Amino acid sequence: MQGEDAELTAAVRAAREGDERAFRTVYRTVHPRLLGYVRTLIPDADAEDVASEAWLQIARDIDRFDGDADRFRGWTARIARNRALDHIRARGRRPVSSPVDDDNELAVLPAGSDTFDEALESIGTGHTMALISRLPRDQAEAVVLRVVVGLDAKGAARVLGKRPGAVRTAAHRGLRKLAELLEREEETGDGVSVSKAGAARSVTEKARRTLRET
């Protein structure tokens, strides 16, 4: 365990014992990615409120959590997802992303496919996140959980209640569609700046490389 993971694991352990400074470290580390995930599920105007509700539950229950940084990210994502779905049900709204499609045609990927380390460093930009929200919901969730939140396929599967293979497939499809959307924007030039076009090329190339390697 190295770098951020080691620091987050230590902070979580201290926060479990009531260390408020450690909890602030946990929040600063996890919140931006968690908020990005919530935004794939509900309208942006409500995302901050729902994320805040999730953090209230996290703060209340953290003393019962047991695990490392990876498990903590998965645990917090599960809580945030439940709060977002509660919000959707309470208001009779549908999630931000479009419905799941082609579930019965999922391609079978190798069991060891799990090399998303190089994928989409720029995926956290507001522009790219807006494009992700246009993906089918299962693909948007899989991409954000894998690439933004930083979960492996098994961790994302636990959050979503699916098999790891289905999550890998949804993430691959989402990356492919995201690359197509970015390429289309670059080709048409619809309000896309030079810097965004460059980011689009970078994301597209990395998405393609990831799809070839996994």
PyMOL commands that place a pseudoatom at each C-alpha (Angstrom):
pseudoatom trace, name=CA, resn=MET, resi=1, chain=A, elem=C, hetatm=0, pos=[0.000, 0.000, 0.000]
pseudoatom trace, name=CA, resn=GLN, resi=2, chain=A, elem=C, hetatm=0, pos=[1.504, 3.314, -1.087]
pseudoatom trace, name=CA, resn=GLY, resi=3, chain=A, elem=C, hetatm=0, pos=[0.860, 7.041, -1.325]
pseudoatom trace, name=CA, resn=GLU, resi=4, chain=A, elem=C, hetatm=0, pos=[-2.701, 8.245, -1.063]
pseudoatom trace, name=CA, resn=ASP, resi=5, chain=A, elem=C, hetatm=0, pos=[-4.083, 4.807, -0.177]
pseudoatom trace, name=CA, resn=ALA, resi=6, chain=A, elem=C, hetatm=0, pos=[-1.789, 4.458, 2.818]
pseudoatom trace, name=CA, resn=GLU, resi=7, chain=A, elem=C, hetatm=0, pos=[-2.595, 7.970, 3.995]
pseudoatom trace, name=CA, resn=LEU, resi=8, chain=A, elem=C, hetatm=0, pos=[-6.328, 7.443, 3.576]
pseudoatom trace, name=CA, resn=THR, resi=9, chain=A, elem=C, hetatm=0, pos=[-6.238, 4.112, 5.390]
pseudoatom trace, name=CA, resn=ALA, resi=10, chain=A, elem=C, hetatm=0, pos=[-4.404, 5.708, 8.327]
pseudoatom trace, name=CA, resn=ALA, resi=11, chain=A, elem=C, hetatm=0, pos=[-6.813, 8.656, 8.379]
pseudoatom trace, name=CA, resn=VAL, resi=12, chain=A, elem=C, hetatm=0, pos=[-9.855, 6.366, 8.347]
pseudoatom trace, name=CA, resn=ARG, resi=13, chain=A, elem=C, hetatm=0, pos=[-8.476, 4.346, 11.247]
pseudoatom trace, name=CA, resn=ALA, resi=14, chain=A, elem=C, hetatm=0, pos=[-7.864, 7.530, 13.248]
pseudoatom trace, name=CA, resn=ALA, resi=15, chain=A, elem=C, hetatm=0, pos=[-11.296, 8.905, 12.353]
pseudoatom trace, name=CA, resn=ARG, resi=16, chain=A, elem=C, hetatm=0, pos=[-12.872, 5.709, 13.654]
pseudoatom trace, name=CA, resn=GLU, resi=17, chain=A, elem=C, hetatm=0, pos=[-11.347, 6.544, 17.025]
pseudoatom trace, name=CA, resn=GLY, resi=18, chain=A, elem=C, hetatm=0, pos=[-12.904, 10.012, 17.001]
pseudoatom trace, name=CA, resn=ASP, resi=19, chain=A, elem=C, hetatm=0, pos=[-10.022, 12.064, 15.572]
pseudoatom trace, name=CA, resn=GLU, resi=20, chain=A, elem=C, hetatm=0, pos=[-11.785, 15.055, 13.985]
pseudoatom trace, name=CA, resn=ARG, resi=21, chain=A, elem=C, hetatm=0, pos=[-8.692, 16.223, 12.111]
pseudoatom trace, name=CA, resn=ALA, resi=22, chain=A, elem=C, hetatm=0, pos=[-8.353, 12.779, 10.562]
pseudoatom trace, name=CA, resn=PHE, resi=23, chain=A, elem=C, hetatm=0, pos=[-12.007, 12.856, 9.536]
pseudoatom trace, name=CA, resn=ARG, resi=24, chain=A, elem=C, hetatm=0, pos=[-11.436, 16.188, 7.780]
pseudoatom trace, name=CA, resn=THR, resi=25, chain=A, elem=C, hetatm=0, pos=[-8.551, 14.562, 5.904]
pseudoatom trace, name=CA, resn=VAL, resi=26, chain=A, elem=C, hetatm=0, pos=[-10.840, 11.689, 4.918]
pseudoatom trace, name=CA, resn=TYR, resi=27, chain=A, elem=C, hetatm=0, pos=[-13.471, 14.148, 3.705]
pseudoatom trace, name=CA, resn=ARG, resi=28, chain=A, elem=C, hetatm=0, pos=[-11.031, 16.226, 1.640]
pseudoatom trace, name=CA, resn=THR, resi=29, chain=A, elem=C, hetatm=0, pos=[-9.627, 13.095, 0.035]
pseudoatom trace, name=CA, resn=VAL, resi=30, chain=A, elem=C, hetatm=0, pos=[-12.851, 11.293, -0.796]
pseudoatom trace, name=CA, resn=HIS, resi=31, chain=A, elem=C, hetatm=0, pos=[-15.502, 13.973, -1.266]
pseudoatom trace, name=CA, resn=PRO, resi=32, chain=A, elem=C, hetatm=0, pos=[-14.603, 15.355, -4.744]
pseudoatom trace, name=CA, resn=ARG, resi=33, chain=A, elem=C, hetatm=0, pos=[-14.739, 11.898, -6.338]
pseudoatom trace, name=CA, resn=LEU, resi=34, chain=A, elem=C, hetatm=0, pos=[-17.818, 10.899, -4.386]
pseudoatom trace, name=CA, resn=LEU, resi=35, chain=A, elem=C, hetatm=0, pos=[-19.607, 14.049, -5.498]
pseudoatom trace, name=CA, resn=GLY, resi=36, chain=A, elem=C, hetatm=0, pos=[-18.676, 13.253, -9.093]
pseudoatom trace, name=CA, resn=TYR, resi=37, chain=A, elem=C, hetatm=0, pos=[-20.344, 9.877, -8.688]
pseudoatom trace, name=CA, resn=VAL, resi=38, chain=A, elem=C, hetatm=0, pos=[-23.513, 11.383, -7.179]
pseudoatom trace, name=CA, resn=ARG, resi=39, chain=A, elem=C, hetatm=0, pos=[-23.715, 13.741, -10.136]
pseudoatom trace, name=CA, resn=THR, resi=40, chain=A, elem=C, hetatm=0, pos=[-24.032, 10.790, -12.494]
pseudoatom trace, name=CA, resn=LEU, resi=41, chain=A, elem=C, hetatm=0, pos=[-27.228, 9.788, -10.663]
pseudoatom trace, name=CA, resn=ILE, resi=42, chain=A, elem=C, hetatm=0, pos=[-29.127, 12.993, -9.900]
pseudoatom trace, name=CA, resn=PRO, resi=43, chain=A, elem=C, hetatm=0, pos=[-29.369, 16.572, -11.213]
pseudoatom trace, name=CA, resn=ASP, resi=44, chain=A, elem=C, hetatm=0, pos=[-26.386, 18.719, -10.372]
pseudoatom trace, name=CA, resn=ALA, resi=45, chain=A, elem=C, hetatm=0, pos=[-28.522, 21.170, -8.377]
pseudoatom trace, name=CA, resn=ASP, resi=46, chain=A, elem=C, hetatm=0, pos=[-29.337, 18.421, -5.863]
pseudoatom trace, name=CA, resn=ALA, resi=47, chain=A, elem=C, hetatm=0, pos=[-25.996, 16.620, -5.836]
pseudoatom trace, name=CA, resn=GLU, resi=48, chain=A, elem=C, hetatm=0, pos=[-24.348, 18.653, -3.072]
pseudoatom trace, name=CA, resn=ASP, resi=49, chain=A, elem=C, hetatm=0, pos=[-27.322, 18.147, -0.734]
pseudoatom trace, name=CA, resn=VAL, resi=50, chain=A, elem=C, hetatm=0, pos=[-27.397, 14.398, -1.353]
pseudoatom trace, name=CA, resn=ALA, resi=51, chain=A, elem=C, hetatm=0, pos=[-23.637, 14.142, -0.889]
pseudoatom trace, name=CA, resn=SER, resi=52, chain=A, elem=C, hetatm=0, pos=[-23.999, 16.012, 2.404]
pseudoatom trace, name=CA, resn=GLU, resi=53, chain=A, elem=C, hetatm=0, pos=[-26.645, 13.520, 3.536]
pseudoatom trace, name=CA, resn=ALA, resi=54, chain=A, elem=C, hetatm=0, pos=[-24.266, 10.705, 2.645]
pseudoatom trace, name=CA, resn=TRP, resi=55, chain=A, elem=C, hetatm=0, pos=[-21.480, 12.291, 4.694]
pseudoatom trace, name=CA, resn=LEU, resi=56, chain=A, elem=C, hetatm=0, pos=[-23.775, 12.609, 7.700]
pseudoatom trace, name=CA, resn=GLN, resi=57, chain=A, elem=C, hetatm=0, pos=[-24.313, 8.853, 7.553]
pseudoatom trace, name=CA, resn=ILE, resi=58, chain=A, elem=C, hetatm=0, pos=[-20.609, 8.211, 6.967]
pseudoatom trace, name=CA, resn=ALA, resi=59, chain=A, elem=C, hetatm=0, pos=[-19.723, 10.298, 10.016]
pseudoatom trace, name=CA, resn=ARG, resi=60, chain=A, elem=C, hetatm=0, pos=[-22.321, 8.505, 12.112]
pseudoatom trace, name=CA, resn=ASP, resi=61, chain=A, elem=C, hetatm=0, pos=[-21.319, 4.988, 11.083]
pseudoatom trace, name=CA, resn=ILE, resi=62, chain=A, elem=C, hetatm=0, pos=[-17.566, 5.259, 10.508]
pseudoatom trace, name=CA, resn=ASP, resi=63, chain=A, elem=C, hetatm=0, pos=[-16.789, 3.676, 13.873]
pseudoatom trace, name=CA, resn=ARG, resi=64, chain=A, elem=C, hetatm=0, pos=[-18.375, 0.483, 12.547]
pseudoatom trace, name=CA, resn=PHE, resi=65, chain=A, elem=C, hetatm=0, pos=[-16.350, 0.447, 9.341]
pseudoatom trace, name=CA, resn=ASP, resi=66, chain=A, elem=C, hetatm=0, pos=[-13.456, -1.992, 9.119]
pseudoatom trace, name=CA, resn=GLY, resi=67, chain=A, elem=C, hetatm=0, pos=[-11.142, -2.051, 6.128]
pseudoatom trace, name=CA, resn=ASP, resi=68, chain=A, elem=C, hetatm=0, pos=[-8.534, -0.254, 4.034]
pseudoatom trace, name=CA, resn=ALA, resi=69, chain=A, elem=C, hetatm=0, pos=[-8.762, 2.698, 1.643]
pseudoatom trace, name=CA, resn=ASP, resi=70, chain=A, elem=C, hetatm=0, pos=[-10.231, 0.673, -1.220]
pseudoatom trace, name=CA, resn=ARG, resi=71, chain=A, elem=C, hetatm=0, pos=[-12.961, -0.780, 0.943]
pseudoatom trace, name=CA, resn=PHE, resi=72, chain=A, elem=C, hetatm=0, pos=[-13.680, 2.645, 2.404]
pseudoatom trace, name=CA, resn=ARG, resi=73, chain=A, elem=C, hetatm=0, pos=[-14.163, 4.157, -1.040]
pseudoatom trace, name=CA, resn=GLY, resi=74, chain=A, elem=C, hetatm=0, pos=[-16.552, 1.348, -1.910]
pseudoatom trace, name=CA, resn=TRP, resi=75, chain=A, elem=C, hetatm=0, pos=[-18.393, 1.717, 1.387]
pseudoatom trace, name=CA, resn=THR, resi=76, chain=A, elem=C, hetatm=0, pos=[-18.853, 5.468, 0.942]
pseudoatom trace, name=CA, resn=ALA, resi=77, chain=A, elem=C, hetatm=0, pos=[-19.944, 5.010, -2.684]
pseudoatom trace, name=CA, resn=ARG, resi=78, chain=A, elem=C, hetatm=0, pos=[-22.593, 2.501, -1.573]
pseudoatom trace, name=CA, resn=ILE, resi=79, chain=A, elem=C, hetatm=0, pos=[-23.914, 4.972, 1.004]
pseudoatom trace, name=CA, resn=ALA, resi=80, chain=A, elem=C, hetatm=0, pos=[-23.950, 7.822, -1.533]
pseudoatom trace, name=CA, resn=ARG, resi=81, chain=A, elem=C, hetatm=0, pos=[-25.727, 5.647, -4.098]
pseudoatom trace, name=CA, resn=ASN, resi=82, chain=A, elem=C, hetatm=0, pos=[-28.414, 4.670, -1.595]
pseudoatom trace, name=CA, resn=ARG, resi=83, chain=A, elem=C, hetatm=0, pos=[-28.964, 8.303, -0.611]
pseudoatom trace, name=CA, resn=ALA, resi=84, chain=A, elem=C, hetatm=0, pos=[-29.193, 9.306, -4.294]
pseudoatom trace, name=CA, resn=LEU, resi=85, chain=A, elem=C, hetatm=0, pos=[-31.722, 6.560, -5.057]
pseudoatom trace, name=CA, resn=ASP, resi=86, chain=A, elem=C, hetatm=0, pos=[-33.762, 7.570, -2.005]
pseudoatom trace, name=CA, resn=HIS, resi=87, chain=A, elem=C, hetatm=0, pos=[-33.738, 11.138, -3.326]
pseudoatom trace, name=CA, resn=ILE, resi=88, chain=A, elem=C, hetatm=0, pos=[-34.911, 9.982, -6.749]
pseudoatom trace, name=CA, resn=ARG, resi=89, chain=A, elem=C, hetatm=0, pos=[-37.732, 7.887, -5.288]
pseudoatom trace, name=CA, resn=ALA, resi=90, chain=A, elem=C, hetatm=0, pos=[-38.871, 10.658, -2.949]
pseudoatom trace, name=CA, resn=ARG, resi=91, chain=A, elem=C, hetatm=0, pos=[-39.241, 13.080, -5.850]
pseudoatom trace, name=CA, resn=GLY, resi=92, chain=A, elem=C, hetatm=0, pos=[-40.495, 10.637, -8.411]
pseudoatom trace, name=CA, resn=ARG, resi=93, chain=A, elem=C, hetatm=0, pos=[-37.609, 11.459, -10.695]
pseudoatom trace, name=CA, resn=ARG, resi=94, chain=A, elem=C, hetatm=0, pos=[-35.582, 9.282, -12.982]
pseudoatom trace, name=CA, resn=PRO, resi=95, chain=A, elem=C, hetatm=0, pos=[-31.797, 9.205, -12.668]
pseudoatom trace, name=CA, resn=VAL, resi=96, chain=A, elem=C, hetatm=0, pos=[-29.792, 11.681, -14.720]
pseudoatom trace, name=CA, resn=SER, resi=97, chain=A, elem=C, hetatm=0, pos=[-28.471, 9.096, -17.156]
pseudoatom trace, name=CA, resn=SER, resi=98, chain=A, elem=C, hetatm=0, pos=[-30.580, 7.242, -19.681]
pseudoatom trace, name=CA, resn=PRO, resi=99, chain=A, elem=C, hetatm=0, pos=[-31.874, 3.730, -18.986]
pseudoatom trace, name=CA, resn=VAL, resi=100, chain=A, elem=C, hetatm=0, pos=[-29.674, 0.662, -19.145]
pseudoatom trace, name=CA, resn=ASP, resi=101, chain=A, elem=C, hetatm=0, pos=[-29.517, -0.792, -22.657]
pseudoatom trace, name=CA, resn=ASP, resi=102, chain=A, elem=C, hetatm=0, pos=[-28.409, -4.016, -24.297]
pseudoatom trace, name=CA, resn=ASP, resi=103, chain=A, elem=C, hetatm=0, pos=[-28.077, -5.943, -21.025]
pseudoatom trace, name=CA, resn=ASN, resi=104, chain=A, elem=C, hetatm=0, pos=[-28.755, -9.172, -22.866]
pseudoatom trace, name=CA, resn=GLU, resi=105, chain=A, elem=C, hetatm=0, pos=[-25.861, -8.612, -25.266]
pseudoatom trace, name=CA, resn=LEU, resi=106, chain=A, elem=C, hetatm=0, pos=[-23.040, -8.098, -22.799]
pseudoatom trace, name=CA, resn=ALA, resi=107, chain=A, elem=C, hetatm=0, pos=[-19.734, -9.194, -24.225]
pseudoatom trace, name=CA, resn=VAL, resi=108, chain=A, elem=C, hetatm=0, pos=[-17.622, -11.567, -22.184]
pseudoatom trace, name=CA, resn=LEU, resi=109, chain=A, elem=C, hetatm=0, pos=[-14.303, -10.053, -21.109]
pseudoatom trace, name=CA, resn=PRO, resi=110, chain=A, elem=C, hetatm=0, pos=[-11.334, -11.894, -19.621]
pseudoatom trace, name=CA, resn=ALA, resi=111, chain=A, elem=C, hetatm=0, pos=[-11.619, -12.382, -15.867]
pseudoatom trace, name=CA, resn=GLY, resi=112, chain=A, elem=C, hetatm=0, pos=[-8.322, -10.600, -15.325]
pseudoatom trace, name=CA, resn=SER, resi=113, chain=A, elem=C, hetatm=0, pos=[-9.294, -7.444, -17.196]
pseudoatom trace, name=CA, resn=ASP, resi=114, chain=A, elem=C, hetatm=0, pos=[-8.581, -4.730, -14.677]
pseudoatom trace, name=CA, resn=THR, resi=115, chain=A, elem=C, hetatm=0, pos=[-6.002, -2.317, -16.081]
pseudoatom trace, name=CA, resn=PHE, resi=116, chain=A, elem=C, hetatm=0, pos=[-7.710, 1.080, -15.900]
pseudoatom trace, name=CA, resn=ASP, resi=117, chain=A, elem=C, hetatm=0, pos=[-4.667, 2.776, -14.349]
pseudoatom trace, name=CA, resn=GLU, resi=118, chain=A, elem=C, hetatm=0, pos=[-3.902, 4.801, -17.487]
pseudoatom trace, name=CA, resn=ALA, resi=119, chain=A, elem=C, hetatm=0, pos=[-7.475, 5.658, -18.377]
pseudoatom trace, name=CA, resn=LEU, resi=120, chain=A, elem=C, hetatm=0, pos=[-8.790, 9.177, -18.542]
pseudoatom trace, name=CA, resn=GLU, resi=121, chain=A, elem=C, hetatm=0, pos=[-6.703, 11.322, -16.213]
pseudoatom trace, name=CA, resn=SER, resi=122, chain=A, elem=C, hetatm=0, pos=[-8.790, 14.254, -17.427]
pseudoatom trace, name=CA, resn=ILE, resi=123, chain=A, elem=C, hetatm=0, pos=[-12.101, 12.563, -16.737]
pseudoatom trace, name=CA, resn=GLY, resi=124, chain=A, elem=C, hetatm=0, pos=[-12.724, 14.720, -13.681]
pseudoatom trace, name=CA, resn=THR, resi=125, chain=A, elem=C, hetatm=0, pos=[-13.182, 17.891, -15.737]
pseudoatom trace, name=CA, resn=GLY, resi=126, chain=A, elem=C, hetatm=0, pos=[-16.666, 19.358, -15.712]
pseudoatom trace, name=CA, resn=HIS, resi=127, chain=A, elem=C, hetatm=0, pos=[-16.927, 19.055, -19.493]
pseudoatom trace, name=CA, resn=THR, resi=128, chain=A, elem=C, hetatm=0, pos=[-16.064, 15.372, -19.535]
pseudoatom trace, name=CA, resn=MET, resi=129, chain=A, elem=C, hetatm=0, pos=[-18.330, 14.645, -16.560]
pseudoatom trace, name=CA, resn=ALA, resi=130, chain=A, elem=C, hetatm=0, pos=[-21.181, 16.294, -18.455]
pseudoatom trace, name=CA, resn=LEU, resi=131, chain=A, elem=C, hetatm=0, pos=[-20.557, 13.924, -21.354]
pseudoatom trace, name=CA, resn=ILE, resi=132, chain=A, elem=C, hetatm=0, pos=[-20.494, 10.961, -18.991]
pseudoatom trace, name=CA, resn=SER, resi=133, chain=A, elem=C, hetatm=0, pos=[-23.967, 11.937, -17.782]
pseudoatom trace, name=CA, resn=ARG, resi=134, chain=A, elem=C, hetatm=0, pos=[-25.174, 11.307, -21.353]
pseudoatom trace, name=CA, resn=LEU, resi=135, chain=A, elem=C, hetatm=0, pos=[-24.140, 7.654, -21.210]
pseudoatom trace, name=CA, resn=PRO, resi=136, chain=A, elem=C, hetatm=0, pos=[-26.627, 4.919, -20.291]
pseudoatom trace, name=CA, resn=ARG, resi=137, chain=A, elem=C, hetatm=0, pos=[-26.845, 4.801, -16.500]
pseudoatom trace, name=CA, resn=ASP, resi=138, chain=A, elem=C, hetatm=0, pos=[-25.102, 1.447, -16.061]
pseudoatom trace, name=CA, resn=GLN, resi=139, chain=A, elem=C, hetatm=0, pos=[-22.178, 2.620, -18.186]
pseudoatom trace, name=CA, resn=ALA, resi=140, chain=A, elem=C, hetatm=0, pos=[-21.933, 6.027, -16.514]
pseudoatom trace, name=CA, resn=GLU, resi=141, chain=A, elem=C, hetatm=0, pos=[-21.877, 4.464, -13.047]
pseudoatom trace, name=CA, resn=ALA, resi=142, chain=A, elem=C, hetatm=0, pos=[-19.322, 1.857, -14.039]
pseudoatom trace, name=CA, resn=VAL, resi=143, chain=A, elem=C, hetatm=0, pos=[-16.980, 4.400, -15.635]
pseudoatom trace, name=CA, resn=VAL, resi=144, chain=A, elem=C, hetatm=0, pos=[-17.160, 6.825, -12.707]
pseudoatom trace, name=CA, resn=LEU, resi=145, chain=A, elem=C, hetatm=0, pos=[-16.775, 4.130, -10.049]
pseudoatom trace, name=CA, resn=ARG, resi=146, chain=A, elem=C, hetatm=0, pos=[-13.821, 2.580, -11.851]
pseudoatom trace, name=CA, resn=VAL, resi=147, chain=A, elem=C, hetatm=0, pos=[-11.973, 5.660, -13.086]
pseudoatom trace, name=CA, resn=VAL, resi=148, chain=A, elem=C, hetatm=0, pos=[-13.035, 8.554, -10.848]
pseudoatom trace, name=CA, resn=VAL, resi=149, chain=A, elem=C, hetatm=0, pos=[-13.787, 6.898, -7.510]
pseudoatom trace, name=CA, resn=GLY, resi=150, chain=A, elem=C, hetatm=0, pos=[-10.923, 4.471, -8.117]
pseudoatom trace, name=CA, resn=LEU, resi=151, chain=A, elem=C, hetatm=0, pos=[-12.575, 1.125, -7.400]
pseudoatom trace, name=CA, resn=ASP, resi=152, chain=A, elem=C, hetatm=0, pos=[-11.537, -2.116, -9.031]
pseudoatom trace, name=CA, resn=ALA, resi=153, chain=A, elem=C, hetatm=0, pos=[-14.167, -4.212, -10.799]
pseudoatom trace, name=CA, resn=LYS, resi=154, chain=A, elem=C, hetatm=0, pos=[-14.950, -6.241, -7.679]
pseudoatom trace, name=CA, resn=GLY, resi=155, chain=A, elem=C, hetatm=0, pos=[-15.363, -3.136, -5.535]
pseudoatom trace, name=CA, resn=ALA, resi=156, chain=A, elem=C, hetatm=0, pos=[-17.605, -1.449, -8.109]
pseudoatom trace, name=CA, resn=ALA, resi=157, chain=A, elem=C, hetatm=0, pos=[-19.618, -4.665, -8.422]
pseudoatom trace, name=CA, resn=ARG, resi=158, chain=A, elem=C, hetatm=0, pos=[-20.281, -4.645, -4.677]
pseudoatom trace, name=CA, resn=VAL, resi=159, chain=A, elem=C, hetatm=0, pos=[-21.558, -1.073, -4.885]
pseudoatom trace, name=CA, resn=LEU, resi=160, chain=A, elem=C, hetatm=0, pos=[-23.838, -1.841, -7.820]
pseudoatom trace, name=CA, resn=GLY, resi=161, chain=A, elem=C, hetatm=0, pos=[-24.938, -5.317, -6.761]
pseudoatom trace, name=CA, resn=LYS, resi=162, chain=A, elem=C, hetatm=0, pos=[-23.659, -6.831, -10.012]
pseudoatom trace, name=CA, resn=ARG, resi=163, chain=A, elem=C, hetatm=0, pos=[-21.062, -9.341, -11.141]
pseudoatom trace, name=CA, resn=PRO, resi=164, chain=A, elem=C, hetatm=0, pos=[-17.537, -7.978, -11.766]
pseudoatom trace, name=CA, resn=GLY, resi=165, chain=A, elem=C, hetatm=0, pos=[-17.713, -9.128, -15.378]
pseudoatom trace, name=CA, resn=ALA, resi=166, chain=A, elem=C, hetatm=0, pos=[-20.854, -7.086, -15.993]
pseudoatom trace, name=CA, resn=VAL, resi=167, chain=A, elem=C, hetatm=0, pos=[-19.180, -4.017, -14.471]
pseudoatom trace, name=CA, resn=ARG, resi=168, chain=A, elem=C, hetatm=0, pos=[-16.089, -4.466, -16.665]
pseudoatom trace, name=CA, resn=THR, resi=169, chain=A, elem=C, hetatm=0, pos=[-18.285, -4.731, -19.739]
pseudoatom trace, name=CA, resn=ALA, resi=170, chain=A, elem=C, hetatm=0, pos=[-20.328, -1.665, -18.823]
pseudoatom trace, name=CA, resn=ALA, resi=171, chain=A, elem=C, hetatm=0, pos=[-17.141, 0.327, -18.173]
pseudoatom trace, name=CA, resn=HIS, resi=172, chain=A, elem=C, hetatm=0, pos=[-15.672, -0.706, -21.519]
pseudoatom trace, name=CA, resn=ARG, resi=173, chain=A, elem=C, hetatm=0, pos=[-18.844, 0.216, -23.354]
pseudoatom trace, name=CA, resn=GLY, resi=174, chain=A, elem=C, hetatm=0, pos=[-18.988, 3.515, -21.507]
pseudoatom trace, name=CA, resn=LEU, resi=175, chain=A, elem=C, hetatm=0, pos=[-15.377, 4.356, -22.366]
pseudoatom trace, name=CA, resn=ARG, resi=176, chain=A, elem=C, hetatm=0, pos=[-16.018, 3.507, -26.007]
pseudoatom trace, name=CA, resn=LYS, resi=177, chain=A, elem=C, hetatm=0, pos=[-19.107, 5.699, -26.167]
pseudoatom trace, name=CA, resn=LEU, resi=178, chain=A, elem=C, hetatm=0, pos=[-17.331, 8.492, -24.317]
pseudoatom trace, name=CA, resn=ALA, resi=179, chain=A, elem=C, hetatm=0, pos=[-14.510, 8.372, -26.857]
pseudoatom trace, name=CA, resn=GLU, resi=180, chain=A, elem=C, hetatm=0, pos=[-17.077, 8.589, -29.661]
pseudoatom trace, name=CA, resn=LEU, resi=181, chain=A, elem=C, hetatm=0, pos=[-18.779, 11.594, -28.065]
pseudoatom trace, name=CA, resn=LEU, resi=182, chain=A, elem=C, hetatm=0, pos=[-15.474, 13.382, -27.618]
pseudoatom trace, name=CA, resn=GLU, resi=183, chain=A, elem=C, hetatm=0, pos=[-14.393, 12.644, -31.178]
pseudoatom trace, name=CA, resn=ARG, resi=184, chain=A, elem=C, hetatm=0, pos=[-17.747, 13.862, -32.507]
pseudoatom trace, name=CA, resn=GLU, resi=185, chain=A, elem=C, hetatm=0, pos=[-17.367, 17.143, -30.625]
pseudoatom trace, name=CA, resn=GLU, resi=186, chain=A, elem=C, hetatm=0, pos=[-13.870, 17.616, -31.942]
pseudoatom trace, name=CA, resn=GLU, resi=187, chain=A, elem=C, hetatm=0, pos=[-14.980, 16.925, -35.526]
pseudoatom trace, name=CA, resn=THR, resi=188, chain=A, elem=C, hetatm=0, pos=[-17.955, 19.295, -35.434]
pseudoatom trace, name=CA, resn=GLY, resi=189, chain=A, elem=C, hetatm=0, pos=[-16.233, 21.955, -33.321]
pseudoatom trace, name=CA, resn=ASP, resi=190, chain=A, elem=C, hetatm=0, pos=[-19.497, 22.670, -31.481]
pseudoatom trace, name=CA, resn=GLY, resi=191, chain=A, elem=C, hetatm=0, pos=[-18.287, 25.093, -28.846]
pseudoatom trace, name=CA, resn=VAL, resi=192, chain=A, elem=C, hetatm=0, pos=[-15.154, 23.060, -28.190]
pseudoatom trace, name=CA, resn=SER, resi=193, chain=A, elem=C, hetatm=0, pos=[-12.005, 25.067, -27.464]
pseudoatom trace, name=CA, resn=VAL, resi=194, chain=A, elem=C, hetatm=0, pos=[-8.533, 24.036, -28.571]
pseudoatom trace, name=CA, resn=SER, resi=195, chain=A, elem=C, hetatm=0, pos=[-7.692, 22.894, -25.045]
pseudoatom trace, name=CA, resn=LYS, resi=196, chain=A, elem=C, hetatm=0, pos=[-10.868, 20.805, -24.846]
pseudoatom trace, name=CA, resn=ALA, resi=197, chain=A, elem=C, hetatm=0, pos=[-10.157, 19.313, -28.253]
pseudoatom trace, name=CA, resn=GLY, resi=198, chain=A, elem=C, hetatm=0, pos=[-6.699, 18.339, -27.046]
pseudoatom trace, name=CA, resn=ALA, resi=199, chain=A, elem=C, hetatm=0, pos=[-8.197, 16.785, -23.928]
pseudoatom trace, name=CA, resn=ALA, resi=200, chain=A, elem=C, hetatm=0, pos=[-10.664, 14.945, -26.145]
pseudoatom trace, name=CA, resn=ARG, resi=201, chain=A, elem=C, hetatm=0, pos=[-7.854, 13.459, -28.190]
pseudoatom trace, name=CA, resn=SER, resi=202, chain=A, elem=C, hetatm=0, pos=[-6.009, 12.448, -25.019]
pseudoatom trace, name=CA, resn=VAL, resi=203, chain=A, elem=C, hetatm=0, pos=[-9.080, 10.825, -23.507]
pseudoatom trace, name=CA, resn=THR, resi=204, chain=A, elem=C, hetatm=0, pos=[-9.927, 9.070, -26.766]
pseudoatom trace, name=CA, resn=GLU, resi=205, chain=A, elem=C, hetatm=0, pos=[-6.433, 7.642, -27.176]
pseudoatom trace, name=CA, resn=LYS, resi=206, chain=A, elem=C, hetatm=0, pos=[-6.264, 6.451, -23.585]
pseudoatom trace, name=CA, resn=ALA, resi=207, chain=A, elem=C, hetatm=0, pos=[-9.741, 4.957, -23.786]
pseudoatom trace, name=CA, resn=ARG, resi=208, chain=A, elem=C, hetatm=0, pos=[-8.810, 3.058, -26.930]
pseudoatom trace, name=CA, resn=ARG, resi=209, chain=A, elem=C, hetatm=0, pos=[-5.544, 1.841, -25.404]
pseudoatom trace, name=CA, resn=THR, resi=210, chain=A, elem=C, hetatm=0, pos=[-7.363, 0.696, -22.279]
pseudoatom trace, name=CA, resn=LEU, resi=211, chain=A, elem=C, hetatm=0, pos=[-9.964, -1.140, -24.348]
pseudoatom trace, name=CA, resn=ARG, resi=212, chain=A, elem=C, hetatm=0, pos=[-7.248, -2.909, -26.306]
pseudoatom trace, name=CA, resn=GLU, resi=213, chain=A, elem=C, hetatm=0, pos=[-5.340, -3.931, -23.198]
pseudoatom trace, name=CA, resn=THR, resi=214, chain=A, elem=C, hetatm=0, pos=[-8.258, -5.143, -21.070]
for i in range(1, 214): cmd.bond("trace and resi %d" % i, "trace and resi %d" % (i + 1))
show_as sticks, trace
zoom trace
